[in-house]
Amino acid sequence: MASNGENDKSLIVSFGEMLIDFVPTVSGVSLAEAPGFLKAPGGAPANVAIAVARLGGKAAFVGKLGDDEFGHMLAGILKENDVIASGINFDKGARTALAFVTLRADGEREFMFYRNPSADMLLRPEELNLELIRSAKVFHYGSISLIVEPCRSAHLEAMKVAKRAGALLSYDPNLRLPLWPSAEEAREQILKIWDEADVIKVSDVELEFLTGSDKIDDETALTLWRPNFKLLLVTLGENGCKYYTKAFHGTVDAFHVKTIDTTGAGDSFIGALLCKIVDDQSVLEDEPKLREILRFANACGAITTTKKGAIPALPSPDEVHKLLNAAK
């Protein structure tokens, strides 16, 4: 579909948390040993919205920030990145969430969160911008917003409104175990809304957690499949991704790059996928086209790991095409 301006593009609304990650200036040390920290805006749903906008899509973010310096800084970052910010609320009583992140020597991360409670947890159903949510072609969310009330009710209401308005529901559980009261509660709440989605992306680690199996194979993945799903994805880091639909399944290889920081790679991947399917969901039933889209999404994820921080590392279309062409 040819588009002659912003308003013609189909909208992807991303719901959930936005926070500030404090990342040590030195990799491979514990939080206690870190000599200093750099602030890096993050939060998976916000990263997805920015990933979409950077690739030329139309994205909005719905969530709550603290009415504080950090909250206004984050809202400013969304706007600078062309994300529609009319779904943001500010809380006068609670702070914007913070997370201290250590980058281990292998580029993987450990988290320590400051949220007691943070503003994102206090979003109430009546604060939702329903008009914005109803205009979404794709509604994307995670599971962190399911941990506590009132945000859980706001999340469930937003999903219901989006679904009723005909949106495709996209779910990336984005498991952060330290934020949940227990592993059992995390598993239960994540799976409680499982059947509602149209598209679900899990990582290999999340697949193991949700199924209780240590096998990353088709049989295990298909225990998470539901008849109403359009697409189930399992991301495998440097081994690419597996895809499952009603009619076919397979694997798409990853791109090999020099990984510095894996933060935001999954968000970049799902943002790219949503960008490519928002205008034409029929590609989900066309395996060659879907494989091409997943190759594009894998390229986006790979590029995101080559720089520190999520948002600065999210790629532009030019960077993606450069990697795709180089790999031909």
N, C-alpha and C positions, 0 to 999 in steps of 0.2 A: 504494500500500500504506500503510495507516494505521500509524503507529508510536507506541508508547506509552512509548518511552524509548530511551536511548542504545544499549542492547544490541541493539535490533531493527533499527537502521540498518545498511545495508550499508557495509562498511569499504573505504576507499581508502587504500592504503599507498603512500607516496612514498619512493623510495630514492635516496640519493646524498649530496651535500655540503651542509653548512651552514657558513657562514663569517661574518666581519665585514667589511663594506665600510666603508672610511674615506672619507667624502665631504667635499669641501672646503666650507668655510662660505660661499665665494663661487663663483657659477657663472661659466662662460666663461673660466676661467684654467687654465693648465697646473699639473701637480702641484707643480712647483718654485715656482711663483708663489703657490700657495695659502697664505693666512695661517694657516689652521687647519683641523682636520678634525673632523667629527662621526662617531661610530661608529653604523653602521646594520647590524643583523643581516640576513643574506641567504643566498644559495645557492638556486638555482632550485627544487630538489625540496622544500626546507623551506618556501619561499614558497608552493608549490602546496598543501602540507599545511595551512598556515595559511589560505590562501584558501578551501579546502574547509570547514574548521572554522568560519570566520567566516560562511560562507553557511548554516551549520546542518547541514553534513554531518559524517560520522564519519571522522576522518583519523588516520593514524599515520605517523611518520617513522622510517626505518631508515638509520643511518649512524654515523660515528665522529667524536668530538670530542676535543680535547686535554683532559687532566685538569688544566686550568688555569682561571684566573678567567674567561676569555672562553668556554671550553667550557661551564662550569657556567652562565654567564649565558645562553648560547644554549639550553641544555636547559631552563632556567627560562622562557625566552620561549615555547618550544613548549608547555610545560605551562600557562602563563598563557593561552595561546590555545586551550586545550582539545584539543591534539594529543596523541595517545597516545605516550608516550615510552619504552615498554618495548623498543623496537628500537634504542636508543642505546647505544653502547659508548664508553668513555673510554680514551684511550691515555696511559700515564704518560710515555712517552719523546718524544712529538711534540706540537708545538703545534697549536692550532686555526688553520685557514687565515685569512689576512688578504688583503684586496684594497684597493688604493687606486684610487679611481674619480674621474676628472675628468668633470664635466658640461660639455659644450661649450655654447656660446651657443644652439645649436638643440635642447638637451635630450637629445642623443645622448651616449653614454658612451665613454670610453677606460679601459682597466684596466691596473694593474700589480699582479702577484700575489706574495705571500710564501708559498711552499709548497715547502719543501725538506728532507724531505717533510713535509707537514702530516698531521694525524691522520686526516683523511677518506681519504687515499690508502692507509692502512695497515689498513683493514678486511679481515679474513681470512674466508674462507668459514665456518670453524668458529665464528666469533663471531656469525653470523646468528641472529636469533630466528625460527626456522623456523615455529614455531607461529603467530606473528603474521602472517608472510608467507602461510602456507597459508589464513589466515582472510580474506584480501583478496578482495573482489569485483573490484576494479580495482587493478592494480599499475602504478605510474607511475615513469618513470626518465628520465635524460638521458644525455649521453655523456661528461661530465667524469670519471665514475667508471670509464670504459673506458681512461683514458690510461695508467695504470701498474698493475703488480702490487704487492701482492696484491689491491688493490681490484677490478681487472678480473675476477679469478676469482670474487670474492664477488658481484659484479654478475651475472655469467653464471649462477651457481648460484641466486641469488635469483630471477632471471627464470624459470629452469627449474622451480623449486619452485612458483612462483606459477602458471605455465602449467599444470603438472600438476594443480594443485588447482582448475583451472577459472576462474582470474581472466582478466579482459579486460586485455591488455597495452597500456599507453599510453606513447608515446615522444615526447619533445621533445628533439631533439639539443642545443639550447641551445649552439650553437657558440661556443667561446672560443678562438680560434686561438692567442693567446700561450701557452696552457698546453700545446699539443701540440708534439712535437719538430719536425714539419713539416706543411705543408698536406696533403701526400700521405698521411701517416700518419693525419691527422685524417679525411680523406675515406674512407680504407680501413676504419678501425675503426668509424666511424659507420655505414657501409653494410654492414659484416659482420653486424650483428644486425638489419638493416632488415626482413628478411622475417618475423621472429618476431612483430612487433607486430600489434595489431588496429586501433589508432588512432594516427596519427602527425600531429604538428603541426610545420610548419617555417615560418620567417619568409621573406619575399621574399629577404633576403640569403642565408639558408641554402639556399634553392632554387637561387640562382645559383651558390653555392659547390659544391653537391653535383652539379649537372648540367653545370656548365661553360658554361652558356648565359646570355646577358644578357637573355633574354626571360622576362617573368613572364606566360606565357600558359598556356592549358589543355594545349597540346601538350607543353610543357616539364614542367609539373607531372605529367602522366600518365606520363612516363618513370620517375617514382618510385612509381607505383602497382604493387601486387602483388595477384594474384588472391585471396589470403586476407584482404586488408584489409577492415575494416568502414567506415573513414572516413580520408580524407587531407585535412588542412587546410593552407592556406597563408595566413598572416596578412600583411596588407598595410599595417599601421600605420593612418594616417588614411584609407586606402581600404578599410577593412573586412577581410573574409576571403573566400577561395574555399574551397568544399567539394567533395569528390569521393567518391562511393560507387559500388558496382557499377551501380546503376540510374539515378543522376542526378547532376548537378553544377550549381553556380551560385555566385553572389556575394551576400554580405550586407553592406550598407553599414555604415560606422562611425558613431559619434556624434561630433559636433564639440564639443570642450571646449578649455579653455585648458590646454595641455600645459606642465607645469613640469619633470617628470622621468619618463622612460619606464621607469625601473627597475621590474621586477615586472609590467609590463602583460601580457606573454605568459603569465606564471605565473598571473596572476589569470584570464585568459581560459581557460586549459586547466583550472584548478581549477573554474571555473564549469561548464564543459562536463561534466567528470567527475561533478560533483555531480548534474547533471541526468540523466545516463544510467545511473548506478550501479544504480538500482533497476529500470530498464526499458530494456534495450538495444534493444528493438524500435523505439524512436524513430529509430534510425540508418537505418531502412528507410522512414521516413515523412517525406517531404520538408517538408511544411508544419510539422510538429512540430519537425523538426531546424532549420529556419530560425528558428523562434521561440527555440529554445535558443541558437542562435548569435547571435541578436540580444541575448539576455540576456548571453552571454559577451562580446560586443563592448562592451556597457555596462559590464561589470565591468572590462575592460581599459582603457576610456576613463577611468573614475573613478580608476583607479590612477595615471594619468599626471598627475592634477591636484594631487598632493601630493608632497613630497620623500620619498625612501626607498620601499622596497617594502612592508614589513610594515605600517607605520602607514597606508599608502594603500590597502590591500586593503579592498574595500567590504563593508558589511553588507547584508542583503536590503533593508532600508528605503531605503538610498541608491540601490540599483539600481532599485527600483521607482519612486523619485522621478524618476530620469533617463528611464526607459522611459515613464512617464506624461507627462512634460514634452515628450517627443519625438513624442507621438502626433498 
